Every structure is written in C-alpha cells, then in structure tokens.
Amino acid sequence: MKRTILLCSFSAILGGIASLLLTGPFNPATGWDTAVAAPAGSDAAAGVPTSPEPDRDAGPPLGPDAAVTPASRPASDLDELTPEERVNIAVYEKTNRSVVNIATEGYRGDRFLLFETPTAGEGSGAVIDRQGHIVTNWHVVEGAREIQVTLFNSKSYDARLVGRDLTNDIAVIKIQAPPEELFSVVFGDSSRLKVGQRVYALGSPFGLARTLSTGIISSLDRDARSRASDRKIKQIIQIDAAINPGSSGGPLLDTRARMVGMNFAIASKTGESAGVGFAIPVNTIARVVPQLVRYGKVIRPDIGIARVFETEKGLMIATLTPGGPAERAGLRGPRIVRQQRRQGPLVYNYQTVDRSAADLIVGLEGRPIKTADDFLSILDVKQPGDQVVVKIIRGGRETNVPVRLEAGEE
C-alpha cells in the first residue's frame, strides 16, 4: 500500500516537472507563459536571445517615450505627408485629367515653289467642356494643318480649329471624344490673385505629358506684346513656377485646383525656364472663349477711330473711320486744307493737313488716357452698343463727347 502511494506521488511530481518544462516559467504578474516552444536546433532552443519578427505594417520603431494604446493603427499614406505635399497631390489628382498634349504638323515656305518644309510643334491645353472644346494658345496651333490631341488616358484625337484671338494669343480647338473621357477644368477669378500666392503649372514641357511644377505669383499686371498682333496683352501674371517649351497653353492653378491663368511665355536667354514665366489671366480667357466658340472670332467694340498720334498731352486723332461712331458723334480729326498756286500760266492744286484742328483725347470713361494701350484696354471690356464718354481738348477747352460703340473685329 505504501509502495502504491509512493509511486503515485512520484508520478505526480514527474508530471508537474514535465508540465513546467513544456509550458515555460511562471510569471507572478501574468501567470504562465504560454509561448510555443522553439523548434529544436533554433537559436531560441539553444538559449540565444532573439528579437521578435518585425510587423511590416507597424511603421518605424517606437521611441522609449512613445505610448502604445490598443487603438493604435498603421498610418495611411497621406498621414505621413506634410500639409503642403497633400495640397500638391490634391491639386494634381483633381486636374491632371483636364490637361491635354497638343501635337501639330504644318509647313513653312511656299509649297507652289517647292520651298516648303514640314514643321512640327507641341504644346498643352485644357478641356473646358464635355463637347470637346479645348483652350490653348494661338501660337501653339498657328499655321498647323494637322492638330492631334492626346488625353490623360493616352487616347489621341484629331482636332479642328474653332476660333482664335490674335490680340490675346488665345485659341479654341475641338475634338470628337466620348463625354466620359472629357474632364473640364474649373475657372477661378484672376482679379483676386495676390503676389506671393502659391500656384501650380500643368502642361507638357518637352512633350512630357501632364507635368506639374510649383511656384508663386511673382508679380501682377505685367504687359506683354502679342506675337500675332501689334497690341499688348494686359494684366499678365508673372510666376516663378518652371515652364518650358511645350508648356504653352497649359493651365495655371491655385491651391483649390481652379484655373487662374494660361501659361504662354517665358523670359529666358537660353529658351528654357529661368524662373520668369507669364500667364494670361483666366478672366480674359473667360471673356473671350464664349465668343470664339460661338463666332470663331472676337467681336470687339469699335469706336471708329482708325489711327492716333501719341503726344505728351494725350492722343491726337489722326484718322477717323468714315461714317463711323466717332465721326457721327462729332469727334474731329486733322483738317484737310485744299489750296491752289499759280505759277505763270499754270495753276497747281495741292492740299495740306492742319493737325491743330484734330481733337486731343485725354480721357475715357472718367479715366486719364496717355497711350493707345490705355485707350484700348478700357474699350476691350465694353460691348457693342455700349455708350462711352470721351474727354477731349478742342480749341484749348475740355469737352466730353458721348459715343455709341458698334461691333467691330480684330
């Protein structure tokens, strides 16, 4: 009997020792350590300290003072970015599908005389509606006999010219693409821009489609001479965002992904970006584009003054359009004086120009006028049928003359 009790006790002791060896040491704070035993032959089985397998989704190692809570979870990709980077990404993702690459083919020279050589060019543009209208610079498509537009999805379509505005270097082209492939850019308000404001230029420099560059507005209200006409483009936006050949026609965007301008020129001695770029304000584009879509041209108000001389005191009227609005309103140009001169038996008829009789324009719509560009800038925002008040000096006295504008062309 005693032997049986001793054997049972001994078996119980052996069972307890075996259980201890299999389950690991007891921790007073947590109880038994239930970790699975290391495989035979491993470092752990040999008594070598090991580190746990890193969690590949857990992010960087925590510092000694970092707090770990049950609610902790891996950060998303955006959480790891700076606020500025998030804005950059948001602007690009919202607008890059609206930007297109434009490739042109044309000819230079005289084809009839066999002096013509093929030419090719590239530029950018922005989709403005789901009918396939795209706004770009006139100089991008000028002289092109073939225009091809490539969308964000790499699909290409032949385009045709809808309308052009030589004065502001703006053109509208159109493609026949499914509406679901067309994403319109959103117009902003360029009159609210401030120097120092962050902007983004999107385009295809050197043919690299939908490239984003960032910068600030360096200056406002610059003037630039139009390549296609002798007039100045007004209220130009100067930027330091990198734009290069091929960027022309691409949109300039604000931090809310709204189009505030269209990139069209750089100031550079090498032909590449030197940190001085220029964009046409979107308010000018918004005023011109509807006319280009509807009429194929800009119908500008005409006052009926064909030519002026710039003087220190104002604009002297040189030529009036016969029967035009200014002449009907009573404005005067130089007076033609016809005279005769007798020399012996012969009589010669001749005429002289009395410029002192011409009206001197010194103001328009209550604003002082010194140059022809001042005069045209005020007229450009008017519509045919509007009445304007022209301040003139005639015979040493100032006079206000109302003139009703008519429809004109470039």
C-alpha positions as CSV (number, residue, x, y, z in Angstrom):
1,M,0.0,0.0,0.0
2,K,2.7,2.4,0.9
3,R,4.6,1.5,-2.2
4,T,1.5,2.3,-4.3
5,I,1.1,5.7,-2.6
6,L,4.8,6.5,-3.1
7,L,4.6,5.5,-6.8
8,C,1.5,7.8,-7.3
9,S,3.2,10.7,-5.5
10,F,6.3,10.2,-7.6
11,S,4.3,10.1,-10.8
12,A,2.5,13.4,-9.8
13,I,5.9,15.1,-9.2
14,L,7.2,13.9,-12.5
15,G,4.1,15.1,-14.3
16,G,4.4,18.5,-12.7
17,I,8.1,18.8,-13.7
18,A,7.2,17.8,-17.3
19,S,4.3,20.4,-17.4
20,L,6.7,23.1,-16.2
21,L,9.3,22.2,-18.9
22,L,6.6,22.3,-21.6
23,T,4.7,25.5,-20.7
24,G,7.6,27.7,-19.6
25,P,8.3,29.7,-16.5
26,F,5.6,31.2,-14.3
27,N,5.3,35.0,-14.1
28,P,3.8,36.3,-11.0
29,A,2.2,39.2,-12.8
30,T,0.8,37.4,-15.8
31,G,0.7,33.7,-14.9
32,W,2.1,31.0,-17.0
33,D,4.0,32.0,-20.2
34,T,2.1,30.1,-22.9
35,A,4.5,30.8,-25.8
36,V,5.0,28.0,-28.2
37,A,8.3,26.2,-27.6
38,A,11.1,27.0,-30.1
39,P,11.9,24.3,-32.7
40,A,14.8,22.1,-31.9
41,G,18.0,23.5,-33.3
42,S,16.9,27.1,-33.3
43,D,18.7,30.0,-31.6
44,A,15.9,30.1,-29.0
45,A,16.2,26.4,-28.2
46,A,19.9,26.8,-27.8
47,G,19.4,29.7,-25.3
48,V,20.4,32.5,-27.7
49,P,18.3,35.8,-27.1
50,T,16.2,36.6,-30.2
51,S,14.1,39.6,-31.3
52,P,10.5,39.2,-32.4
53,E,9.7,39.2,-36.2
54,P,9.0,42.9,-37.1
55,D,5.5,43.8,-38.1
56,R,5.9,45.2,-41.7
57,D,2.7,47.4,-41.3
58,A,3.6,48.8,-37.9
59,G,5.7,51.7,-39.2
60,P,9.0,52.9,-37.7
61,P,10.2,51.6,-34.3
62,L,8.7,53.5,-31.4
63,G,10.9,55.6,-29.2
64,P,11.4,54.9,-25.5
65,D,8.8,57.6,-24.6
66,A,6.2,56.6,-27.2
67,A,2.8,55.5,-25.9
68,V,1.2,52.4,-27.3
69,T,-2.6,52.1,-27.0
70,P,-5.0,49.4,-28.2
71,A,-6.4,51.9,-30.7
72,S,-3.0,52.4,-32.4
73,R,-3.1,51.5,-36.1
74,P,-0.8,51.9,-39.2
75,A,-0.9,55.4,-40.6
76,S,-2.3,55.9,-44.2
77,D,0.0,57.2,-47.0
78,L,-1.4,60.8,-46.7
79,D,-0.9,60.8,-42.9
80,E,2.8,60.6,-43.5
81,L,2.9,63.6,-45.8
82,T,3.2,67.3,-44.9
83,P,0.2,69.6,-45.4
84,E,1.9,71.2,-48.3
85,E,2.5,67.9,-50.0
86,R,-1.1,66.9,-49.5
87,V,-2.2,70.1,-51.3
88,N,0.1,69.5,-54.2
89,I,-1.2,66.0,-54.6
90,A,-4.8,67.1,-54.3
91,V,-4.4,69.8,-57.0
92,Y,-2.7,67.3,-59.4
93,E,-5.2,64.5,-58.8
94,K,-8.2,66.8,-59.3
95,T,-7.0,68.5,-62.6
96,N,-4.5,66.3,-64.4
97,R,-7.2,64.6,-66.4
98,S,-8.3,68.0,-67.7
99,V,-4.8,68.7,-69.3
100,V,-4.0,67.6,-72.8
101,N,-1.0,67.3,-75.0
102,I,-1.2,69.0,-78.4
103,A,1.0,68.0,-81.3
104,T,0.9,69.9,-84.6
105,E,2.2,69.5,-88.1
106,G,2.5,72.2,-90.7
107,Y,4.6,73.6,-93.5
108,R,6.9,76.6,-93.8
109,G,7.6,78.3,-97.0
110,D,6.0,78.3,-100.4
111,R,4.6,75.0,-101.4
112,F,3.9,76.1,-105.0
113,L,7.6,77.0,-105.5
114,L,8.7,73.8,-103.7
115,F,10.3,75.8,-100.9
116,E,8.0,74.4,-98.3
117,T,9.4,72.3,-95.4
118,P,7.4,70.3,-92.9
119,T,7.3,71.6,-89.4
120,A,6.2,70.1,-86.1
121,G,5.3,71.5,-82.7
122,E,4.0,70.6,-79.3
123,G,2.0,72.4,-76.6
124,S,-0.6,72.0,-74.0
125,G,-4.3,72.7,-73.5
126,A,-7.2,72.4,-71.0
127,V,-10.6,70.8,-71.6
128,I,-13.3,73.3,-71.0
129,D,-16.5,71.3,-71.6
130,R,-17.8,67.8,-72.4
131,Q,-18.4,68.8,-76.0
132,G,-14.7,68.5,-76.7
133,H,-13.7,72.2,-76.7
134,I,-10.1,72.8,-75.5
135,V,-8.5,76.2,-74.8
136,T,-4.8,76.8,-75.7
137,N,-2.5,79.5,-77.0
138,W,-2.9,80.6,-80.6
139,H,0.8,80.3,-81.2
140,V,0.6,76.6,-80.3
141,V,-1.7,75.9,-83.3
142,E,-0.8,78.8,-85.6
143,G,-0.1,77.6,-89.1
144,A,-0.9,74.0,-88.2
145,R,-2.5,71.8,-90.9
146,E,-2.9,68.9,-88.6
147,I,-3.7,69.0,-84.9
148,Q,-3.7,66.0,-82.7
149,V,-4.8,66.0,-79.1
150,T,-3.8,63.3,-76.6
151,L,-5.9,62.9,-73.5
152,F,-4.9,61.6,-70.0
153,N,-5.7,58.0,-71.0
154,S,-3.2,58.2,-73.9
155,K,-6.0,58.2,-76.5
156,S,-5.4,60.6,-79.4
157,Y,-7.9,62.5,-81.5
158,D,-7.7,64.8,-84.5
159,A,-8.7,68.4,-83.6
160,R,-10.0,71.3,-85.7
161,L,-9.6,75.0,-85.0
162,V,-12.8,76.6,-83.7
163,G,-11.7,80.2,-83.2
164,R,-8.8,82.5,-82.4
165,D,-8.0,85.7,-80.7
166,L,-4.8,87.2,-82.1
167,T,-4.6,90.0,-79.6
168,N,-4.7,87.8,-76.5
169,D,-2.9,84.8,-78.0
170,I,-5.9,82.5,-77.3
171,A,-7.4,79.7,-79.4
172,V,-10.1,77.2,-79.1
173,I,-9.9,73.7,-80.7
174,K,-12.3,70.8,-80.7
175,I,-12.1,67.0,-80.7
176,Q,-14.7,64.3,-81.1
177,A,-14.2,62.3,-78.0
178,P,-16.7,60.5,-75.8
179,P,-18.0,62.7,-73.0
180,E,-16.9,60.2,-70.3
181,E,-13.3,60.8,-71.4
182,L,-13.5,64.6,-71.0
183,F,-13.0,66.3,-67.7
184,S,-13.5,70.1,-67.6
185,V,-11.1,72.4,-65.8
186,V,-12.8,74.8,-63.3
187,F,-12.3,78.5,-63.8
188,G,-11.3,80.7,-60.9
189,D,-11.1,84.5,-60.6
190,S,-7.8,86.1,-61.6
191,S,-8.8,89.5,-60.2
192,R,-8.4,88.2,-56.6
193,L,-4.8,87.0,-57.0
194,K,-2.1,88.2,-54.7
195,V,1.7,88.4,-55.1
196,G,3.2,85.6,-53.1
197,Q,0.3,83.3,-53.6
198,R,1.2,79.6,-54.4
199,V,0.3,78.4,-57.9
200,Y,0.8,75.3,-60.0
201,A,1.6,75.0,-63.7
202,L,0.4,71.9,-65.5
203,G,1.5,71.1,-69.0
204,S,3.7,69.1,-71.3
205,P,7.2,70.6,-71.3
206,F,9.4,68.9,-73.9
207,G,6.5,66.6,-74.6
208,L,6.4,65.2,-71.1
209,A,2.6,65.0,-70.6
210,R,0.8,66.4,-67.6
211,T,3.9,67.6,-65.7
212,L,3.3,69.6,-62.5
213,S,5.6,72.4,-61.3
214,T,5.0,74.7,-58.4
215,G,5.9,78.2,-57.5
216,I,4.4,81.6,-56.5
217,I,3.0,84.6,-58.2
218,S,6.0,86.9,-58.6
219,S,4.1,89.9,-59.9
220,L,0.8,91.1,-61.4
221,D,-0.4,93.5,-64.1
222,R,2.5,92.9,-66.4
223,D,2.3,93.8,-70.1
224,A,3.4,91.6,-73.0
225,R,3.4,92.2,-76.7
226,S,1.3,89.7,-78.6
227,R,3.2,87.6,-81.1
228,A,0.4,87.8,-83.6
229,S,-0.6,91.4,-83.4
230,D,0.9,94.7,-82.5
231,R,-1.2,95.2,-79.4
232,K,-0.2,94.4,-75.8
233,I,-1.7,91.7,-73.7
234,K,-2.8,93.3,-70.4
235,Q,-2.8,92.2,-66.8
236,I,-0.3,89.4,-67.4
237,I,0.6,87.2,-64.4
238,Q,4.3,86.7,-63.7
239,I,5.2,83.4,-62.0
240,D,8.4,81.5,-60.9
241,A,7.0,78.0,-61.5
242,A,9.1,76.2,-64.1
243,I,7.6,76.3,-67.6
244,N,9.4,75.3,-70.7
245,P,8.8,74.8,-74.4
246,G,5.7,72.6,-74.6
247,S,4.1,74.2,-71.5
248,S,2.3,76.9,-73.5
249,G,-1.4,76.5,-73.3
250,G,-1.4,74.6,-70.0
251,P,-3.4,75.9,-67.1
252,L,-2.1,77.8,-64.1
253,L,-3.9,76.6,-61.0
254,D,-4.4,77.9,-57.4
255,T,-4.4,75.7,-54.3
256,R,-8.1,74.9,-54.8
257,A,-7.3,73.4,-58.2
258,R,-9.0,76.3,-60.0
259,M,-7.6,77.6,-63.3
260,V,-6.5,81.2,-62.7
261,G,-4.4,81.6,-65.9
262,M,-2.9,80.0,-69.0
263,N,0.9,79.7,-69.3
264,F,2.1,81.2,-72.5
265,A,5.7,82.7,-72.4
266,I,9.0,82.7,-70.5
267,A,11.7,85.3,-70.2
268,S,15.0,83.4,-70.9
269,K,18.2,83.9,-72.8
270,T,18.5,80.1,-73.3
271,G,15.0,79.3,-74.4
272,E,14.4,77.3,-71.2
273,S,13.0,78.1,-67.8
274,A,14.9,80.8,-65.9
275,G,12.2,81.3,-63.2
276,V,10.4,84.1,-65.0
277,G,7.2,82.8,-66.7
278,F,4.0,84.5,-67.8
279,A,0.3,83.5,-67.9
280,I,-2.8,85.1,-69.4
281,P,-5.3,85.8,-66.7
282,V,-8.3,83.5,-66.7
283,N,-10.8,86.4,-66.6
284,T,-9.5,87.4,-70.0
285,I,-10.0,83.8,-71.2
286,A,-13.5,83.6,-69.7
287,R,-14.5,86.8,-71.6
288,V,-13.0,85.7,-74.9
289,V,-13.7,82.0,-75.2
290,P,-17.5,82.1,-75.4
291,Q,-17.2,84.4,-78.5
292,L,-14.6,82.1,-80.1
293,V,-16.9,79.1,-79.6
294,R,-19.9,80.9,-81.0
295,Y,-18.5,83.1,-83.7
296,G,-15.0,81.8,-84.3
297,K,-13.6,85.3,-83.6
298,V,-13.8,88.1,-81.0
299,I,-16.3,90.8,-81.8
300,R,-14.8,93.8,-80.2
301,P,-16.5,97.2,-79.7
302,D,-15.5,99.7,-82.4
303,I,-15.4,103.4,-81.7
304,G,-14.5,104.4,-85.2
305,I,-11.0,105.9,-84.6
306,A,-8.6,104.2,-87.0
307,R,-5.4,105.9,-86.0
308,V,-4.0,108.2,-83.3
309,F,-0.7,110.0,-82.6
310,E,0.7,109.8,-79.1
311,T,1.7,113.1,-77.7
312,E,2.8,114.3,-74.2
313,K,-0.7,115.7,-73.6
314,G,-2.8,112.8,-74.9
315,L,-3.9,111.0,-78.1
316,M,-4.3,113.2,-81.2
317,I,-6.8,111.7,-83.6
318,A,-5.1,111.0,-86.9
319,T,-7.8,109.2,-88.9
320,L,-11.5,108.6,-88.3
321,T,-13.5,105.8,-89.9
322,P,-15.7,107.5,-92.5
323,G,-19.3,107.3,-91.2
324,G,-18.2,105.5,-88.0
325,P,-19.4,106.1,-84.5
326,A,-16.7,108.7,-83.6
327,E,-17.4,110.8,-86.7
328,R,-21.2,110.7,-86.2
329,A,-20.7,111.7,-82.5
330,G,-18.8,114.9,-83.7
331,L,-15.2,114.0,-83.0
332,R,-12.7,115.6,-85.4
333,G,-9.5,114.5,-87.0
334,P,-7.0,116.7,-88.8
335,R,-8.5,119.2,-91.3
336,I,-7.6,118.9,-94.9
337,V,-6.9,122.3,-96.4
338,R,-7.1,122.5,-100.2
339,Q,-5.3,125.3,-101.9
340,Q,-4.2,126.5,-105.4
341,R,-1.0,128.0,-106.5
342,R,-0.4,129.8,-109.8
343,Q,2.9,129.7,-111.4
344,G,2.9,131.6,-114.7
345,P,0.1,130.3,-116.9
346,L,-0.2,127.1,-114.8
347,V,-2.4,126.5,-111.8
348,Y,-1.4,123.8,-109.3
349,N,-3.9,122.3,-106.8
350,Y,-2.5,120.9,-103.6
351,Q,-3.6,120.2,-100.0
352,T,-2.1,120.4,-96.6
353,V,-3.0,118.8,-93.3
354,D,-3.9,121.1,-90.4
355,R,-3.3,118.8,-87.3
356,S,-4.1,121.6,-84.9
357,A,-7.8,121.1,-85.8
358,A,-7.7,117.5,-84.5
359,D,-9.3,116.6,-81.2
360,L,-6.9,115.6,-78.4
361,I,-8.2,112.6,-76.4
362,V,-7.2,112.9,-72.7
363,G,-9.7,110.7,-71.0
364,L,-12.2,107.8,-71.5
365,E,-14.9,106.8,-69.1
366,G,-13.5,109.1,-66.4
367,R,-10.0,107.7,-66.6
368,P,-7.0,109.6,-67.9
369,I,-5.5,108.5,-71.2
370,K,-1.8,108.8,-72.2
371,T,-1.2,105.9,-74.6
372,A,-3.1,103.9,-77.2
373,D,-2.9,100.9,-75.0
374,D,-4.6,102.8,-72.2
375,F,-7.4,103.7,-74.6
376,L,-7.8,100.1,-76.0
377,S,-7.7,98.5,-72.6
378,I,-10.8,100.4,-71.5
379,L,-12.6,99.7,-74.7
380,D,-11.8,95.9,-74.5
381,V,-14.1,95.4,-71.5
382,K,-17.0,97.1,-73.3
383,Q,-19.6,95.6,-75.5
384,P,-21.0,96.7,-78.9
385,G,-23.9,99.0,-78.2
386,D,-22.4,100.5,-75.0
387,Q,-22.0,104.2,-74.7
388,V,-18.7,105.7,-73.6
389,V,-17.7,109.2,-72.8
390,V,-14.6,110.6,-74.4
391,K,-12.9,113.6,-72.9
392,I,-11.2,115.7,-75.5
393,I,-9.4,119.0,-75.7
394,R,-10.6,121.2,-78.6
395,G,-9.5,124.8,-79.1
396,G,-7.9,124.7,-75.7
397,R,-11.1,123.7,-73.9
398,E,-12.0,120.3,-72.4
399,T,-15.2,118.7,-73.7
400,N,-17.0,115.4,-73.0
401,V,-18.4,113.6,-76.1
402,P,-20.6,110.6,-75.7
403,V,-20.0,107.9,-78.4
404,R,-22.1,104.8,-79.1
405,L,-19.9,101.8,-79.8
406,E,-20.5,99.4,-82.7
407,A,-19.5,95.9,-83.4
408,G,-16.0,95.5,-84.9
409,E,-13.4,92.9,-85.5
410,E,-9.7,92.4,-84.8
